[in-house]
Structures are given as C-alpha cells and as structure tokens.
Amino acid sequence: MSETTIRIYFRDAAGHTEDGKLDMSLKDFGGVVPSLGDTILNPGVPTSLDRQDPTSRDVWTVVERVFNPRDQQDYIALVVTYRGGTLTDTWI
C-alpha cells in the first residue's frame, strides 16, 4: 500500500486557486487529513528568519479538500487560504 500524498493548493482573496507545488504526508498532520476550517502552521520558514517569531510564519486555513484529484490515487488536494502570522499567534 502506498502512502497518501497531500498536495497544498492556495486560494487567494479573489477566489483563484493555485498549485502550491508542496507535497506533504499524513505524518505531517499527525496521521489525520485536515478538515474544513482547520488551521495549519506553515512548516516552512526561511533560514534567515527566526522560527520562534510568529510573524516569520504563515497560517493556513483549510477551505476545501479534493480526494483523487486528476485521477491520482492516494492523493488529496488540500486547498487553503493563507495569512501572515501575527503576535497573537505566539501560542501556536
């Protein structure tokens, strides 16, 4: 059995969806496929920035899930909106 791949897509404020070209595994989400409304802390932080500073990170919100996109087995498209982290996100 192959491992399920979760592909991240980004939706902007105008409603356009773009392939984020970022593949993740279920392990990246604690073994669970994120649901609509879930919040995800972007794991990517440029090396020049402080990982502990919440303003260095993006926060994603899941707005859509597509199973078997483009007939790709064991693939899930996760569509997210995104915003920059703020100081109120320190708890994340």
Secondary structure in CASP SS format (residue, H / E / C, confidence):
PFRMAT SS
TARGET T0000
AUTHOR 0000-0000-0000
METHOD secondary structure of the structure
MODEL  1
M C 1.00
S C 1.00
E C 1.00
T C 1.00
T E 1.00
I E 1.00
R E 1.00
I E 1.00
Y E 1.00
F E 1.00
R E 1.00
D C 1.00
A C 1.00
A C 1.00
G C 1.00
H C 1.00
T E 1.00
E E 1.00
D E 1.00
G E 1.00
K E 1.00
L E 1.00
D E 1.00
M E 1.00
S E 1.00
L H 1.00
K H 1.00
D H 1.00
F H 1.00
G C 1.00
G C 1.00
V C 1.00
V C 1.00
P C 1.00
S C 1.00
L C 1.00
G C 1.00
D C 1.00
T E 1.00
I E 1.00
L E 1.00
N C 1.00
P C 1.00
G C 1.00
V C 1.00
P C 1.00
T C 1.00
S C 1.00
L C 1.00
D C 1.00
R C 1.00
Q C 1.00
D C 1.00
P H 1.00
T H 1.00
S H 1.00
R C 1.00
D E 1.00
V E 1.00
W E 1.00
T E 1.00
V E 1.00
V E 1.00
E E 1.00
R E 1.00
V E 1.00
F E 1.00
N C 1.00
P H 1.00
R H 1.00
D H 1.00
Q C 1.00
Q C 1.00
D C 1.00
Y E 1.00
I E 1.00
A E 1.00
L E 1.00
V E 1.00
V E 1.00
T E 1.00
Y E 1.00
R E 1.00
G E 1.00
G C 1.00
T C 1.00
L H 1.00
T H 1.00
D H 1.00
T C 1.00
W C 1.00
I C 1.00
END
